[in-house]
């Protein structure tokens, strides 16, 4: 959680800064609204998973190891709807960004739409499926969205630099 709070602030700052690449103010406003609603679930999901991990650790460390897994599975099952609802809110700005790029409503060429975070995620998800079961795969899977965000931000930054040099 120590990294989640500053991470969400940095994600938010970067996501809002990306709106500068949108040509029309009406579309910028829509993107910013979707981004605003999409940021809260990022933090909520981190809290949700940390809550389960904490419960598992606490139960194991306090003499309740025999029920730790069952309790955590029950907690997840009871509140797993939060994951689906959060993903709907989290995906909306990225879907809208894709739409804007395909419609040439950003400073980027139409082809840049295919560098969308959701496409990068799909590629990385496929890579994850071919990795052998290991601690690396678990870590790779748990950080999948964060890894993709970093890749996407780098692509947008580099492409933005290229576009700004062409416009000068």
Secondary structure as GFF3:
##gff-version 3
##sequence-region A 1 168
A	DSSP	alpha_helix	2	18	.	.	.	ID=ss1
A	DSSP	three_ten_helix	19	21	.	.	.	ID=ss2
A	DSSP	alpha_helix	25	61	.	.	.	ID=ss3
A	DSSP	alpha_helix	65	79	.	.	.	ID=ss4
A	DSSP	alpha_helix	81	102	.	.	.	ID=ss5
A	DSSP	three_ten_helix	110	115	.	.	.	ID=ss6
A	DSSP	alpha_helix	117	130	.	.	.	ID=ss7
A	DSSP	alpha_helix	135	142	.	.	.	ID=ss8
A	DSSP	alpha_helix	144	167	.	.	.	ID=ss9
###
